[in-house]
């Protein structure tokens, strides 16, 4: 299996402080991988470095077989940043924002079937009825879904998502999970930053956990404790703290424990 993402020895520094520390990350074509970790663990910074939004202090990144830079086939890459507004001060409908996702350095005009594709992408995230609605009138969660649709409209080979369902209601999360499942079934590679697996859990094939900017787990997705919903439970989550082995009938499965 060839690698859609091949990052080696990645170091990122912000303000002179190391945020990502010598991370190696390989994601094979067609894999669906979750990037987990506590707030401040470096998840978002790592993803931004993978798409060139923040510079590398050391290391190398290859996307879809090309060294990070102009050589990357960016028309085949979709990226949804963490919780940013879809508005830009310019009046635009949800469809127009999504349609902008078909544009990139080598394509300056939407394709002929652009509106049809944009409407299909909006329907995939549960906003089919809002295609002609001004984005500024949508809620924050709906705007986040518009940005997800903007990434989906490219029908990307590689999709990077940073907390895509944060602030999105459960039915919409489930709608998005179904859309993501269809993409994955078609062979799209997905790297998704998550607070917890939630509605996307059935899709996740592998989890990478960061702590203090370094990888502390790379393997089977951590499983929550059976009493997770019980009153007084000390919350075990797959996104924070130390990785502890927990045995079950299938062997050793890592979980991640934090203290609130």
Long-range contacts (C-beta under 8 A, 24 or more apart in sequence): 1-28, 1-29, 1-30, 1-31, 2-28, 2-29, 2-65, 3-27, 3-28, 3-29, 3-62, 3-65, 4-28, 4-29, 4-30, 4-31, 4-63, 4-64, 4-157, 4-158, 4-189, 5-50, 5-61, 5-62, 5-63, 5-158, 5-189, 5-191, 6-61, 6-62, 7-50, 7-59, 7-60, 7-61, 7-62, 8-59, 8-60, 8-61, 9-58, 9-59, 9-60, 10-46, 10-49, 10-50, 10-56, 10-58, 10-59, 10-60, 10-61, 11-56, 11-57, 11-58, 11-59, 12-42, 12-45, 12-46, 12-49, 12-54, 12-55, 12-56, 12-57, 12-213, 13-57, 14-45, 14-54, 18-57, 18-213, 19-45, 19-213, 20-45, 20-46, 20-49, 20-213, 21-212, 21-213, 21-214, 22-58, 22-59, 22-214, 23-59, 23-210, 23-213, 23-214, 23-215, 24-215, 25-50, 25-208, 25-215, 27-189, 27-191, 28-189, 29-157, 29-187, 29-189, 30-184, 30-187, 30-188, 30-189, 31-189, 31-190, 31-205, 31-206, 32-180, 32-184, 32-189, 32-190, 32-192, 32-203, 32-204, 32-205, 32-206, 33-190, 33-191, 33-192, 33-204, 33-205, 33-206, 33-207, 33-208, 34-192, 34-193, 34-194, 34-197, 34-200, 34-204, 34-206, 34-207, 34-208, 34-221, 34-238, 35-191, 35-192, 35-193, 35-194, 35-207, 35-208, 35-210, 36-193, 36-194, 36-207, 36-208, 36-209, 36-210, 36-222, 36-238, 36-239, 36-256, 37-209, 37-210, 37-211, 37-239, 37-240, 38-211, 38-239, 38-240, 38-241, 38-258, 41-210, 41-211, 41-212, 41-213, 42-210, 42-212, 42-213, 43-162, 43-193, 43-210, 44-82, 44-162, 44-163, 44-193, 45-213, 46-210, 47-160, 47-162, 47-191, 47-193, 48-81, 48-162, 50-160, 50-191, 51-77, 51-79, 51-160, 53-81, 63-158, 64-157, 64-158, 70-105, 73-157, 74-104, 74-105, 75-104, 75-106, 75-107, 75-154, 76-154, 76-156, 76-157, 76-158, 77-154, 77-156, 77-157, 77-158, 77-159, 77-160, 78-151, 78-152, 78-154, 78-156, 78-158, 78-159, 78-160, 79-151, 79-159, 79-160, 79-161, 80-147, 80-148, 80-150, 80-151, 80-159, 80-160, 80-161, 80-162, 80-164, 81-147, 81-162, 82-162, 82-163, 82-166, 82-193, 83-140, 83-144, 83-163, 83-166, 83-167, 84-147, 85-140, 85-143, 86-135, 86-138, 86-143, 86-144, 86-146, 86-147, 86-150, 87-135, 87-136, 87-143, 91-134, 91-136, 92-134, 92-135, 93-131, 93-132, 93-133, 93-134, 93-135, 94-122, 94-127, 94-130, 94-131, 94-132, 94-133, 94-135, 94-138, 94-146, 94-149, 95-119, 95-122, 95-131, 95-132, 97-135, 97-146, 97-147, 97-150, 98-122, 98-146, 98-149, 98-150, 98-153, 99-153, 100-150, 101-149, 101-150, 101-151, 101-152, 101-153, 101-154, 102-153, 102-154, 117-153, 117-155, 118-149, 118-153, 120-153, 121-149, 121-150, 121-152, 121-153, 122-146, 122-149, 124-149, 124-152, 124-175, 124-176, 124-178, 124-179, 124-182, 125-149, 125-152, 125-172, 125-175, 125-176, 125-179, 126-171, 126-172, 126-175, 126-176, 140-167, 141-167, 141-168, 141-169, 141-172, 144-168, 145-172, 145-176, 148-176, 152-179, 152-183, 156-188, 157-187, 157-188, 157-189, 158-188, 158-189, 158-191, 159-183, 159-188, 159-189, 159-190, 159-191, 159-192, 160-190, 160-191, 160-192, 161-190, 161-191, 161-192, 161-193, 162-192, 162-193, 163-193, 163-194, 163-195, 164-192, 165-194, 165-198, 165-199, 165-200, 166-195, 170-199, 173-198, 173-199, 173-200, 174-199, 177-202, 177-203, 194-239, 195-239, 196-237, 196-238, 196-239, 197-221, 197-238, 207-238, 209-238, 209-239, 209-243, 209-256, 211-241, 211-242, 216-242, 216-243, 217-243, 217-254, 217-256, 219-254, 220-253, 220-254, 222-253, 222-254, 222-255, 222-256, 223-253, 223-255, 224-255, 225-255, 234-259, 234-260, 235-260
